[in-house]
Amino acid sequence: MIQFFKFHVLRAKLQILSDAETCMPIEIFSLSRKMADFYPSPKIQILYEEFIDNDNAFVRRAMMTAIRFIGGEFAKSNVESVRSLLHDENGWVAYDAIWALSENDLINENDEKVIRKFAIPYQDLELEELSELSVQEANDYRNKMAAEVLCKFASA
């Protein structure tokens, strides 16, 4: 009964978020944490599949953040949808996709090519320089994350 209730509460919150025009990042992270806490219920996959292609970028970010929080087999089983969001028109969603793939060691050769293109503006910077770099726009955050991931690859 509790699982049933949690599932419907999460679905309702995701539906509300899908209509939101503004959202604080803490709301996305909080919802993603609740999804992660609901795992390993198989119903989390139902929610993921229902909302991963949502028109609202806040919802897609919540899905990517849930992937980061849950990781493991859940991330591996949904890797193709994460990869597709590398190409998302919203810079924050692509940022989260890069983070989810890198954090779960799921970056393949094609992903690396996409990530290299994003990293071009920062390709000459070292990891320490990147960490000190202050950026403002979502696409800049995405590009910076891409450069950081490549620096970590190079040092591994």
Secondary structure, DSSP 8 states (H G I E B T S, - for coil): -HHHHHHHHHHHHHHHHHT-S---HHHHHHHHHHHHHHTTSTHHHHHHHHHTT-SSHHHHHHHHHHHHHH-HHHHHHTHHHHHHGGG-SSHHHHHHHHHHHHHTT---HHHHHHHHHHHGGGTT--HHHHHH----SHHHHHHHHHHHHHHHHHH-
